[in-house]
Amino acid sequence: MQSLLLWVVLLPIVLGFIGYALPKANDAAARAFAVIVSLVELLLVALQYGAVGSQVSLPWFSAPWIANFHFGASQIALLFCLTLAVITVAATVAAHVPRQRDFFAQLLLLEGTMMGLFLSRDLLVFALFWDAMLIPVFIMLVNWGEGTAAAWRFLIYNGATGLGLLLATAAYGILAGSTDVIGAAHVPAAFSAQAAWWIFAGFALAYAVKTPLFPFHTWMPETYVSSPPPLAAVISSVQSKSGIFALLVIGLSLFPQQMRLWAPLISVLGLAGMLYGAFVAMWHNDAKRVLAYSSLSHLGLIFLGIFSFNRLAIVGVIVYALGHAFFNAMMFLVVGYVERREGTRAIDRLGGLGIRNPKLAGALMIGSMALLGLPGLAGFAGELLVLTGVWSSGEPWLAAIALVPIVVASVYMLRVLLKVIWGPEVPDLPVRADLSWWEIVAVAPLAAALLLFGLVPGLAVPAARDVSTAAAGVAMTAPSHVTLSGATLR
C-alpha cells in the first residue's frame, strides 16, 4: 500500500506527460485516455481507504534542516483526494474544448500536483506542490481561456504569495530543524513570538489568497469567468480548498496561538466576504460571475467555522467544503452546457430552458438548490453545522449576521432559475438538443455526492477527528463530543 500511495501522486503526472505522445488531431483518443486515467486514479484513491494511516517517506536532504519526500494517507487527506478524483472524472467526461490532447494532459498534471499537496507530510514538499499546481492552470488559462489578462493576474497573485509561503517554510525549517512535521505526533520547539508571527503570516497570506478570503479575492472572478468550464469546475471546487485544508491540517497543529491571535480579524474578513460576495452576485448578469461571487460568499462561511475553534463547526466546515466543491463543479459544468448550446451565459438573454431542455433544466435546478442550501443536500448540512458551532462558540452575533448572505443566496439563485428555466423563451435563440448521456454521466456523481453528504454528514466525522487530534494545542469549545450519523468526534 505504501507504493500505491506514491502512485496516487505520480500516476496522473507521469501519464499527463505521456499524453502528449498521443496523436494531436485524435480528440476521441485523447478523451478516452483522460477518462481512463482519471478513473484509475479514482480507484487508487478509493483503495487507500483500506490503508488509512499508511505513509511513504524518501530522504531528501538533512542540512540546513531535515526534509523528506513524505506522504501520508490521513482521513482528511483522502477525503479531499477522493473529492478531487471524482470532480476530475466529471471534468474529463464533460470537456468540449479545442486541442483536447493538450488540455487533458494539463488537467491530469493539475490533478497530480493537487494530490501531492493533500497527501504531503513535509512542509517543503507541500509548498512545492502549492506552487507547482499554478503552472497547469496558467497554461490552460492562456491557451483555452478568454484572454490572457486573467491568467497573468492569477499567476502574479498566487505566485507572489506562493513565494512567501516557500520563504516562510524555509524559515520554519531552519528554526525548527525539520519541515517533516505535518501530522507529526509532537509539536516542534516553540519559536519566539515574533518569529512565529512572521512565519504564520507567510503561511496565512498564501492560504488567504488561494482560497480566497476577502479582500484578497480580486484575481478570482476574472479567473473563473475566463476559464473553460472543466477548468473552472476543478479550480473553484478543489484548488480553492487547498487553503482551507492547510488551515485545518497545518495551521491548527503548528500555529495554535497565532490562529487564536488572528481569529478576530479573519472572522470579520470572512463575514465581510460573505456579505460582499452575496450582494455582488445578486446584481450580476453573467452566470459565471454569479457563481464566482457566490463562491466568495460561501468560502467566507468556512473561514468563520474554522476560526470559531468549535468541534461542531469543524465538522460543518468539512461537510460544507465538500458540498461547495460538488455543487460548484456541477454548476460550472452545467453553465458550460448552456453556453455551448445557446452561445451566451447572460441571464437576461436566456429563458424557457425547462420547456425545451428538461434534462438540462433539471441539472441546473439540482445544482442551484444545493448552492442555496436546500435541506437534504450537503450545502444545508454544512451551513447548519457551521452556524450552530459558531453560535455556541460564544459569537452569536457572527452567526446572526452570517444568516443574511445565506438568505440573499436564495434571492440570486432563484432569480437565475426563474429567468433561465421558467422565463419566456427568447425568439432569436436556436432550439438545441437536450443533455446527452455523456453529459448526464458527468454531473450525476456530483449530484449523488451532494445528496450523500446532505443525508449522512457523519461521513465527515473521521476527517474531523484528524483535525481535532492535530489541534491539540488549541482549546476547542463545546460540545465535548459530536455524534452525527452514528459517528462520534471527541
C-alpha positions as CSV (number, residue, x, y, z in Angstrom):
1,M,0.0,0.0,0.0
2,Q,3.0,2.3,0.5
3,S,4.0,2.2,-3.1
4,L,0.3,2.6,-4.1
5,L,0.2,5.8,-2.1
6,L,3.1,7.1,-4.1
7,W,1.4,6.2,-7.3
8,V,-1.7,8.3,-6.3
9,V,0.6,11.3,-6.8
10,L,2.8,10.0,-9.7
11,L,0.2,8.4,-11.9
12,P,-1.6,11.5,-13.3
13,I,1.7,13.4,-13.5
14,V,3.5,10.7,-15.4
15,L,0.6,9.9,-17.7
16,G,-0.2,13.6,-18.2
17,F,3.2,14.0,-19.8
18,I,2.8,10.7,-21.7
19,G,-0.5,12.1,-23.0
20,Y,1.5,14.5,-25.2
21,A,2.6,11.4,-27.2
22,L,-1.0,10.8,-28.5
23,P,-1.9,11.9,-32.0
24,K,-2.7,15.6,-31.8
25,A,-5.7,15.5,-34.1
26,N,-7.4,12.5,-32.5
27,D,-9.7,14.1,-29.9
28,A,-11.6,10.8,-29.3
29,A,-8.4,9.0,-28.3
30,A,-7.3,11.9,-26.0
31,R,-10.7,12.0,-24.3
32,A,-10.7,8.2,-23.8
33,F,-7.2,8.3,-22.4
34,A,-8.0,11.1,-19.9
35,V,-11.2,9.4,-18.8
36,I,-9.5,6.1,-18.2
37,V,-6.6,7.7,-16.3
38,S,-8.9,9.7,-14.1
39,L,-11.0,6.6,-13.4
40,V,-7.9,4.6,-12.5
41,E,-6.8,7.5,-10.2
42,L,-10.2,7.4,-8.6
43,L,-9.8,3.7,-7.9
44,L,-6.3,4.2,-6.5
45,V,-7.6,6.8,-4.0
46,A,-10.6,4.6,-3.1
47,L,-8.2,1.7,-2.4
48,Q,-6.3,3.8,0.0
49,Y,-9.3,3.8,2.4
50,G,-8.2,0.2,3.1
51,A,-4.9,1.5,4.4
52,V,-5.7,4.7,6.2
53,G,-2.6,5.9,8.1
54,S,-0.1,4.4,5.6
55,Q,2.9,6.5,4.8
56,V,5.8,6.6,2.4
57,S,8.9,8.7,3.1
58,L,12.1,9.1,1.0
59,P,15.0,11.1,2.3
60,W,15.7,14.4,0.6
61,F,18.3,16.5,2.5
62,S,19.4,16.9,6.1
63,A,21.0,20.4,6.1
64,P,20.3,23.2,6.8
65,W,17.2,21.3,8.0
66,I,15.7,17.8,7.6
67,A,13.3,17.5,4.7
68,N,11.8,14.3,3.2
69,F,9.5,13.3,0.3
70,H,7.0,12.2,2.9
71,F,3.3,11.4,2.0
72,G,0.6,10.1,4.3
73,A,-3.0,8.8,3.9
74,S,-4.9,10.5,6.7
75,Q,-8.7,10.5,6.7
76,I,-9.0,14.2,5.8
77,A,-6.4,14.0,3.1
78,L,-8.1,11.0,1.5
79,L,-11.5,12.8,1.7
80,F,-10.1,15.8,-0.2
81,C,-8.3,13.5,-2.7
82,L,-11.5,11.5,-3.3
83,T,-13.4,14.7,-4.0
84,L,-10.7,15.8,-6.4
85,A,-10.7,12.4,-8.2
86,V,-14.5,12.4,-8.7
87,I,-14.5,16.0,-10.0
88,T,-11.6,15.4,-12.3
89,V,-13.5,12.4,-13.8
90,A,-16.5,14.7,-14.3
91,A,-14.4,17.4,-15.9
92,T,-12.8,15.0,-18.4
93,V,-16.1,13.5,-19.4
94,A,-17.8,16.9,-19.8
95,A,-14.9,18.7,-21.6
96,H,-15.6,20.2,-25.0
97,V,-12.5,22.2,-25.9
98,P,-10.2,22.5,-28.9
99,R,-6.9,20.7,-28.9
100,Q,-8.2,18.2,-26.4
101,R,-4.9,16.2,-26.2
102,D,-3.0,19.2,-24.7
103,F,-5.9,20.2,-22.5
104,F,-6.4,16.8,-20.9
105,A,-2.6,16.4,-20.4
106,Q,-2.6,19.7,-18.4
107,L,-5.7,18.7,-16.5
108,L,-4.0,15.4,-15.4
109,L,-0.9,17.3,-14.4
110,L,-3.1,19.6,-12.3
111,E,-4.8,16.6,-10.6
112,G,-1.4,15.1,-9.8
113,T,0.0,18.2,-8.2
114,M,-3.1,18.7,-6.1
115,M,-3.0,15.0,-5.0
116,G,0.6,15.6,-3.9
117,L,-0.4,18.7,-1.9
118,F,-3.2,16.9,0.0
119,L,-1.0,13.9,0.8
120,S,2.2,15.8,1.7
121,R,3.5,15.4,5.2
122,D,6.6,17.7,4.8
123,L,6.0,21.4,4.7
124,L,8.6,21.9,2.0
125,V,7.0,19.3,-0.3
126,F,3.6,20.9,0.4
127,A,5.0,24.3,-0.6
128,L,6.5,22.9,-3.8
129,F,3.2,21.3,-4.8
130,W,1.4,24.5,-3.8
131,D,3.5,26.4,-6.4
132,A,3.6,23.6,-9.0
133,M,-0.2,23.4,-9.4
134,L,-0.2,27.0,-10.6
135,I,1.6,26.0,-13.8
136,P,-1.0,23.8,-15.5
137,V,-3.8,26.4,-14.5
138,F,-1.8,29.2,-16.1
139,I,-1.1,27.2,-19.3
140,M,-4.8,26.3,-19.6
141,L,-5.9,29.9,-19.0
142,V,-3.5,31.2,-21.6
143,N,-4.5,28.6,-24.3
144,W,-8.2,28.0,-23.6
145,G,-9.3,31.0,-21.5
146,E,-11.0,34.2,-22.6
147,G,-7.8,36.3,-23.0
148,T,-4.6,36.2,-21.1
149,A,-5.2,39.0,-18.5
150,A,-6.9,36.7,-16.1
151,A,-4.0,34.1,-16.5
152,W,-1.4,36.7,-15.6
153,R,-3.4,38.0,-12.7
154,F,-3.9,34.5,-11.3
155,L,-0.2,33.8,-11.7
156,I,1.0,37.0,-10.1
157,Y,-1.3,36.9,-7.1
158,N,-0.8,33.2,-6.3
159,G,2.8,33.1,-7.4
160,A,3.9,36.0,-5.2
161,T,2.2,34.6,-2.1
162,G,3.4,31.1,-3.0
163,L,7.0,32.6,-2.9
164,G,6.1,34.0,0.6
165,L,4.9,30.5,1.6
166,L,8.2,29.0,0.4
167,L,10.3,31.6,2.4
168,A,8.2,31.0,5.5
169,T,8.6,27.3,5.1
170,A,12.4,27.7,4.9
171,A,12.4,29.9,8.0
172,Y,10.3,27.2,9.8
173,G,12.8,24.5,8.8
174,I,15.9,26.5,9.9
175,L,14.4,27.3,13.3
176,A,12.7,24.0,14.0
177,G,15.3,21.8,12.4
178,S,12.8,19.9,10.2
179,T,9.9,20.5,7.9
180,D,8.7,16.9,8.1
181,V,6.1,17.8,10.7
182,I,2.6,17.7,9.1
183,G,0.6,15.2,11.2
184,A,3.5,14.5,13.5
185,A,2.8,13.2,17.0
186,H,4.7,16.1,18.6
187,V,4.9,19.8,18.1
188,P,8.4,21.2,17.5
189,A,10.0,23.5,20.0
190,A,8.3,26.9,20.3
191,F,9.7,29.8,18.4
192,S,9.9,33.4,19.7
193,A,6.6,35.2,19.4
194,Q,8.0,37.5,16.8
195,A,9.4,34.6,14.6
196,A,6.1,32.6,14.9
197,W,4.1,35.7,13.9
198,W,6.1,36.3,10.8
199,I,6.2,32.7,9.7
200,F,2.5,32.2,10.2
201,A,1.9,35.5,8.3
202,G,3.7,34.0,5.3
203,F,1.6,30.8,5.5
204,A,-1.7,32.6,6.2
205,L,-1.4,35.1,3.4
206,A,-0.8,32.3,0.8
207,Y,-3.8,30.5,2.2
208,A,-6.0,33.6,2.1
209,V,-5.1,34.4,-1.5
210,K,-5.5,30.9,-2.8
211,T,-8.9,30.2,-1.2
212,P,-9.6,33.2,-1.4
213,L,-10.5,35.4,1.6
214,F,-11.9,38.9,1.2
215,P,-10.2,41.3,0.2
216,F,-7.6,39.0,-1.5
217,H,-10.1,37.7,-4.0
218,T,-9.7,40.1,-6.9
219,W,-8.0,37.5,-9.1
220,M,-10.8,35.0,-8.6
221,P,-13.8,36.4,-10.6
222,E,-11.8,37.0,-13.7
223,T,-10.1,33.6,-13.5
224,Y,-13.4,31.7,-13.0
225,V,-15.1,33.7,-15.8
226,S,-12.2,33.3,-18.2
227,S,-11.7,29.5,-17.6
228,P,-13.3,26.9,-19.8
229,P,-16.0,25.1,-17.8
230,P,-14.0,21.9,-16.9
231,L,-11.1,24.0,-15.6
232,A,-13.4,26.4,-13.7
233,A,-15.0,23.3,-12.1
234,V,-11.7,22.0,-10.8
235,I,-10.1,25.2,-9.6
236,S,-13.3,26.6,-8.0
237,S,-14.2,23.3,-6.3
238,V,-10.9,21.8,-5.2
239,Q,-8.0,24.1,-5.7
240,S,-9.8,26.7,-3.7
241,K,-10.0,24.3,-0.8
242,S,-6.2,23.9,-0.6
243,G,-6.0,26.9,1.8
244,I,-8.9,25.5,3.9
245,F,-7.1,22.2,4.1
246,A,-3.9,23.9,5.1
247,L,-5.5,25.8,7.9
248,L,-7.1,22.7,9.3
249,V,-4.1,20.4,9.0
250,I,-1.1,22.8,9.3
251,G,-2.5,26.0,11.0
252,L,-4.3,24.4,13.9
253,S,-1.5,21.9,14.5
254,L,1.7,24.1,14.2
255,F,0.4,27.6,15.0
256,P,-2.4,27.3,17.6
257,Q,-1.5,30.6,19.3
258,Q,-1.2,32.5,16.1
259,M,-4.5,31.1,14.9
260,R,-6.1,32.4,18.1
261,L,-4.4,35.8,17.7
262,W,-5.6,36.2,14.1
263,A,-9.1,34.8,14.7
264,P,-11.0,38.2,15.2
265,L,-9.5,39.7,12.1
266,I,-10.1,36.7,9.8
267,S,-13.6,36.1,11.2
268,V,-14.5,39.7,10.4
269,L,-13.0,39.4,6.9
270,G,-14.8,36.1,6.3
271,L,-18.1,37.8,7.3
272,A,-17.3,40.8,5.0
273,G,-16.6,38.4,2.2
274,M,-19.9,36.6,2.8
275,L,-21.9,39.9,2.6
276,Y,-19.9,41.4,-0.3
277,G,-20.0,38.2,-2.4
278,A,-23.7,37.7,-1.9
279,F,-24.8,41.2,-2.7
280,V,-22.5,41.5,-5.8
281,A,-23.7,38.1,-7.1
282,M,-27.3,39.4,-6.8
283,W,-26.9,42.1,-9.5
284,H,-24.6,40.4,-12.0
285,N,-26.0,39.3,-15.3
286,D,-23.2,36.9,-16.3
287,A,-24.0,33.4,-14.9
288,K,-20.3,32.7,-14.3
289,R,-19.8,35.9,-12.3
290,V,-22.8,35.0,-10.2
291,L,-21.1,31.7,-9.4
292,A,-17.7,33.3,-8.8
293,Y,-19.1,35.9,-6.3
294,S,-21.3,33.3,-4.6
295,S,-18.2,31.2,-4.1
296,L,-16.5,34.1,-2.3
297,S,-19.5,34.3,-0.1
298,H,-19.6,30.6,0.7
299,L,-15.9,30.5,1.5
300,G,-16.3,33.3,4.0
301,L,-18.6,31.0,6.0
302,I,-15.9,28.3,6.0
303,F,-13.4,30.8,7.5
304,L,-15.9,31.6,10.2
305,G,-16.3,28.0,11.0
306,I,-12.5,27.3,11.3
307,F,-11.8,30.3,13.5
308,S,-14.6,29.6,15.8
309,F,-12.5,26.6,17.2
310,N,-15.6,24.6,17.8
311,R,-15.8,20.9,17.2
312,L,-19.3,21.0,15.6
313,A,-18.2,23.9,13.4
314,I,-15.1,21.9,12.2
315,V,-17.3,19.0,11.1
316,G,-19.5,21.6,9.4
317,V,-16.5,23.1,7.7
318,I,-15.5,19.8,6.1
319,V,-19.1,19.0,5.1
320,Y,-19.6,22.4,3.6
321,A,-16.2,22.4,1.9
322,L,-17.1,19.2,0.2
323,G,-20.6,20.4,-0.6
324,H,-19.2,23.6,-2.1
325,A,-16.8,21.5,-4.2
326,F,-19.5,19.4,-5.6
327,F,-22.2,22.0,-6.3
328,N,-19.7,24.5,-7.7
329,A,-18.3,21.9,-10.0
330,M,-21.8,20.9,-11.1
331,M,-22.9,24.5,-11.7
332,F,-19.8,25.5,-13.8
333,L,-20.3,22.4,-15.9
334,V,-24.0,23.0,-16.4
335,V,-23.5,26.7,-17.2
336,G,-20.9,25.5,-19.7
337,Y,-23.6,23.2,-21.2
338,V,-26.0,26.1,-21.5
339,E,-23.4,28.4,-23.1
340,R,-22.3,25.8,-25.6
341,R,-25.9,25.4,-26.7
342,E,-27.1,29.0,-26.7
343,G,-23.9,30.9,-27.4
344,T,-24.4,33.1,-24.3
345,R,-24.4,32.9,-20.5
346,A,-26.1,36.3,-20.0
347,I,-29.1,35.6,-17.7
348,D,-31.3,38.2,-19.4
349,R,-30.7,36.5,-22.8
350,L,-31.8,33.1,-21.6
351,G,-35.3,31.6,-21.0
352,G,-37.6,28.7,-21.5
353,L,-35.0,26.1,-20.7
354,G,-37.5,24.0,-18.8
355,I,-39.7,23.7,-21.9
356,R,-37.1,22.8,-24.5
357,N,-34.3,21.2,-22.4
358,P,-35.9,19.5,-19.3
359,K,-32.8,17.4,-18.5
360,L,-30.5,20.4,-18.7
361,A,-33.0,22.4,-16.6
362,G,-33.1,19.6,-14.0
363,A,-29.4,19.5,-13.7
364,L,-29.3,23.3,-13.3
365,M,-32.0,23.1,-10.6
366,I,-30.3,20.4,-8.6
367,G,-27.0,22.4,-8.5
368,S,-28.9,25.7,-7.7
369,M,-30.8,24.1,-4.9
370,A,-27.6,22.7,-3.3
371,L,-26.0,26.1,-3.7
372,L,-28.8,28.0,-1.9
373,G,-28.9,25.4,0.9
374,L,-31.9,23.1,0.3
375,P,-32.4,20.7,3.2
376,G,-31.3,17.2,2.4
377,L,-28.3,18.4,0.4
378,A,-24.7,18.9,1.6
379,G,-24.9,22.7,1.4
380,F,-27.6,22.9,4.0
381,A,-26.0,20.3,6.3
382,G,-22.7,22.2,6.3
383,E,-24.3,25.6,6.8
384,L,-26.4,24.4,9.7
385,L,-23.4,22.7,11.4
386,V,-21.1,25.7,10.9
387,L,-23.7,28.3,12.1
388,T,-24.6,26.2,15.2
389,G,-20.9,25.8,16.0
390,V,-20.2,29.5,15.6
391,W,-23.2,30.4,17.8
392,S,-22.2,28.0,20.5
393,S,-18.6,29.2,20.5
394,G,-19.7,32.4,22.1
395,E,-20.0,34.6,19.0
396,P,-23.8,34.6,18.3
397,W,-23.5,38.0,16.5
398,L,-21.3,36.4,13.8
399,A,-23.8,33.6,13.3
400,A,-26.7,36.0,13.2
401,I,-25.1,38.3,10.6
402,A,-23.9,35.3,8.5
403,L,-27.6,34.4,8.0
404,V,-28.1,37.5,5.8
405,P,-25.9,36.4,2.9
406,I,-27.3,32.8,3.2
407,V,-30.8,34.3,2.7
408,V,-29.5,36.5,-0.2
409,A,-28.2,33.3,-1.9
410,S,-31.8,32.2,-2.3
411,V,-32.6,35.5,-3.9
412,Y,-29.9,35.4,-6.6
413,M,-30.2,31.7,-7.4
414,L,-34.0,31.9,-7.6
415,R,-33.6,34.8,-10.0
416,V,-31.4,32.6,-12.2
417,L,-33.9,29.8,-12.1
418,L,-37.0,31.9,-12.7
419,K,-35.4,33.6,-15.7
420,V,-33.4,30.7,-17.3
421,I,-35.8,27.8,-16.6
422,W,-39.2,29.3,-16.3
423,G,-38.8,32.5,-18.1
424,P,-40.3,33.2,-21.6
425,E,-38.4,31.7,-24.5
426,V,-36.1,34.0,-26.4
427,P,-37.2,34.0,-30.0
428,D,-33.8,34.6,-31.6
429,L,-32.0,31.8,-29.7
430,P,-31.9,28.5,-31.5
431,V,-33.5,25.3,-30.1
432,R,-30.7,22.9,-29.1
433,A,-30.6,19.3,-28.2
434,D,-31.0,18.3,-24.5
435,L,-28.3,16.8,-22.4
436,S,-26.6,13.8,-23.9
437,W,-26.0,10.6,-21.9
438,W,-22.3,11.5,-21.5
439,E,-23.2,14.9,-20.2
440,I,-25.6,13.4,-17.7
441,V,-22.9,10.9,-16.6
442,A,-20.5,13.8,-15.9
443,V,-22.8,15.6,-13.4
444,A,-24.8,12.7,-11.9
445,P,-22.0,11.6,-9.5
446,L,-21.7,15.2,-8.3
447,A,-25.5,15.3,-7.6
448,A,-25.2,11.9,-5.8
449,A,-22.4,13.2,-3.6
450,L,-24.4,16.3,-2.6
451,L,-27.3,14.0,-1.5
452,L,-25.0,11.6,0.3
453,F,-23.2,14.2,2.4
454,G,-26.5,16.0,2.9
455,L,-28.2,12.9,4.4
456,V,-25.2,11.4,6.1
457,P,-23.0,14.3,7.2
458,G,-21.4,12.0,9.8
459,L,-19.2,10.7,6.9
460,A,-17.0,13.8,7.6
461,V,-16.5,12.9,11.3
462,P,-13.4,10.7,10.8
463,A,-11.8,13.5,8.9
464,A,-12.7,16.0,11.6
465,R,-11.2,13.6,14.1
466,D,-7.9,14.1,12.3
467,V,-8.3,17.8,12.7
468,S,-9.3,17.6,16.4
469,T,-6.2,15.4,17.1
470,A,-3.9,17.8,15.2
471,A,-5.4,20.8,17.0
472,A,-4.3,19.6,20.5
473,G,-2.7,23.0,21.1
474,V,-6.0,24.8,20.5
475,A,-8.6,24.9,23.2
476,M,-11.7,23.7,21.3
477,T,-15.0,25.0,22.6
478,A,-18.1,22.9,23.5
479,P,-19.6,20.4,22.7
480,S,-17.2,17.9,24.2
481,H,-18.2,15.4,21.6
482,V,-20.2,15.4,18.3
483,T,-22.3,12.5,17.1
484,L,-23.6,12.5,13.5
485,S,-25.0,9.5,11.6
486,G,-23.6,7.2,14.2
487,A,-20.0,8.6,14.1
488,T,-18.6,10.4,17.2
489,L,-16.0,13.1,17.4
490,R,-14.5,13.7,20.9
